[in-house]
Amino acid sequence: MTSYNKVNGVHAANNYDLCTTAARQEWGFAGIIMTDWTTTNSGHGASAARCIAAGNDLVMPGRVSDIQEIMDAVQGEKHLRLPEKDLNACAARMLRIILASNIYEGAESYSYRNFVYYI
């Protein structure tokens, strides 16, 4: 879970270096990364589209304005451009964890080596 604070002037939830470079690439984290609750509210200053671009898979609680901002960014309608591949990567990681949960018969833990991070 990302936090409300800034790291080197960038909100933790919008920080690619924390979410993707360090957690996923350097440490090999294969789970989901989510924002802290209401981190995209105007008082906290994090952007929902930038959260996705940084590598957060889940923006909590997922307000209507967050959804609109992400859709606008994917369509390139605002100042921020969010490549669809980044959004697809978040969706794939979420689905991978859901499918690896113990709800599914014969499912393997997400830490199982054949199941780890292909995106």
Secondary structure, 3 states (H helix, E strand, C coil): CCCCCEECCEEHHHCHHHHHHHHHHHCCCCCCCECCCCCCCCCCCCCHHHHHHHCCCECCCCCHHHHHHHHHHHCCCCCCCCCHHHHHHHHHHHHHHHHHCCCCCCCCCCCCHHHCCCC
